[in-house]
Amino acid sequence: MIAAHPVIQVTAFGLSSGATFGLLALGLVLIYRTTGAMNFSHWAIGLLAVIAYLYLANEGVPVVLAMLLALALSPIAGIAAYRLVFRKIPRANQVVTILITIGIAQLYASLAAMVLGFKQFTRLPPWLPQGKVSFVGTQLNTTDVVTIALAVGIAAGFLAWFRFTRTGRALRAVAQNREAAMLAGIDDVRSSTIAWGIGSALAALALLLVLPHVAGKQGGLITTFDITPFGTLLIPAFGAALVGGLVNLPMALAGGFAFGLVRELLVLAPKPWSDLRAVAAALLILLLLVLRTERFFVTAQEREALEA
């Protein structure tokens, strides 16, 4: 029988991983709902902030300040991608859009690899506090606790902003019916620009929460797998987005936590189940695609807009 303490520790780590999945998924859903772009460049755009953070930290900038400054780079990259490329592509041409997002991902990932000097491993200094927190007799990593708290707080603030502010309502109007929103005087280009900026910032924050802290007090590592166009976490993030049918933001966040928990709790399962973490994520994504979960979270008007 598995002891309680390992379960609690693995659950905390799973929720921490799920928090990063959830933040990535929020950005994916926001961009897709507002602009119709299935953004496969999401990971690579966030990766640029990690590279900027590494450069600033190596230049002697305090790590927390370096993180805050680096966060500004990914929104700039995301907005540039939208204004210079995706704004010019018809929304109905999804195949072309997907292919171009993959091309943008390759471009940004290649830039990141070039800045890193094409090294196999690059160490990242941590910016979150390092230590242990006692919880029901179990020692949890401070980074896991802070990551969960930050992700939940930022996601809750973002969802409140999206629901209750004037700009958030404008984004929702564009997402539901772009033509009607334009007739009502809403600038769809401005709304889409904001969506790309916020979505890219969420991607950057997710990567800055996870990559500099994978090795505890030693910091983190960027590997050759991390600087590929899809990175190491984008596929689970897409799975989390699919929980809400790529349209429901709260369910995308919940899906992130669910994917993180499933992936990490499988570590405690007996073999061969403990070796099937990636397979379990792929099966969940396939199941969500077959079930077409967007039917449960959108109105008829939203469904027509998404299919247009």
Secondary structure by P-SEA (a helix, b strand, c coil): cccaaaaaaaaaaaaaaaaaaaaaaaaaaaaaaaccccccaaaaaaaaaaaaaaaaaaacccaaaaaaaaaaaaaaaaaaaaaaccccccccaaaaaaaaaaaaaaaaaaaaaaaaccccbbbbbbcccccccccccbbbbaaaaaaaaaaaaaaaaaaaaacccaaaaaaaaaaacaaaaaaacccaaaaaaaaaaaaaaaaaaaaaacccccccccbbbbcccccccccccaaaaaaaaaccccccaaaaaaaaaaaaaaaaaacccccccccaaaaaaaaaaaaaaaaccccccccaaaaaaaac
